[in-house]
Structures are given as C-alpha cells and as structure tokens.
Amino acid sequence: MIERAFDGLARLLFVLVALALFTLAISLVASGAWELVRGAFGGEIGIYNLMNGVGLLIVSLAIADVAKFVVEENVIRERELRSPAEALRSLTKFMTIIIIALSLEGVVGIFEAGREKQFDQMIYPTLVMAAAISALVALGAFQFLSRRSQREAAAGADDADRPTSSPGSMAPDERRPDSRPAHADRRATEPR
C-alpha cells in the first residue's frame, strides 16, 4: 500500500516536472520568435540575431523532448519491463538532446565572439564544443559496446539452448588437439 502511494506520488512529481519543462519550452519558443520578429522589423537582422532566435527555438525543442522523455519513461511505461534495447534507445535519445544543446551553445558562442571580434572570448564556446564532441564520441562508443554485448549475450543464450553432447559426439573444434578420444589415452597408459 505504501509502495503504491509512493509510486503515485513519484508519477505526479514527474508529471509536474514535465509540465514545468513544457511551459519553459513554450516560453522559449515565444522568446525566440519575438527575437526573430524584433530583429526583422527593427532593422537589426543579422547573423547574431538569427542565431540567437534559432538557438532559442532549438533549445526549446530539446527541453520539450526532455519533458516528453520524462513522461514516457517514468509515467507511461513500467520501468521494470524495459528490454536492454529499449533502454539503449532511451539513453541514446536523451544523450542526443544534450549533445544538440551543447553544440548549439558552442556555435552561438563562437558566432557571438567572432562578430564582436573578441577572440579571447572563444575559449568558453570552444570548450563547450569539445564537450559536445566528447559526449558524441562517448555515446558512439557506448552504443558500439552495448550492441556487441547484446550480440554476445544472444550468442551465449543460443549456445546454452543447445543440448549437451556426449564426449564421443563433440564438434571437431571441441575435440582434443590430437583428435584421439579420451579413452585412447587410458589404453596407452594402462598396464597389459
């Protein structure tokens, strides 16, 4: 009973967090659209204003995707019933959102520093881009190792499903190196 109540409260909390994230995403969409409109009508349309507006729109999409991820993973689906492939997909999706947000922050920072000719300000955006690239490489390595592990586990399950064989009916690669049956060694060493 307590576990069920706690589970309901946790789901409610996840829904509230997702609603707050969606609200933030909608406000960022409005702010990004306002930046684009203000720049267009104010005669300030330039690469920085465009990148800033587009940046806000893309970050809002990333935030909305995180909110959707929270609801799907913690409210709709039963967490214990996930397969490893589904968990890999979810983690990949979540990390992709973070990588996109980091990349966008780095690109906007590089454009801003370049536009203002403040090249000493490019250290932060360069480090952000390096973090995004490192996260992308780490995600790729994680996916490669996870899929290889899944294939090995599936191959191991297939091997476990095979019936065990008697020593005389072993596969050729499982036989003794000299291809003699085990009882041949006993005959050679037994006294006559």
Secondary structure, DSSP 4 states (H G I P E B T S, - for coil): -HHHHHHHHHHHHHHHHHHHHHHHHHHHHHHHHHHHHHHHHTT--SHHHHHHHHHHHHHHHHHHHHHHHHHIIIIIS-GGG--HHHHHHHHHHHHHHHHHHHHHHHHHHHHHHHHTT-GGGGHHHHHHHHHHHHHHHHHHHHHHHHHHHHHHHHHHHHHHHSPP--GGG--GGGS-TT---HHHHHHHHS--
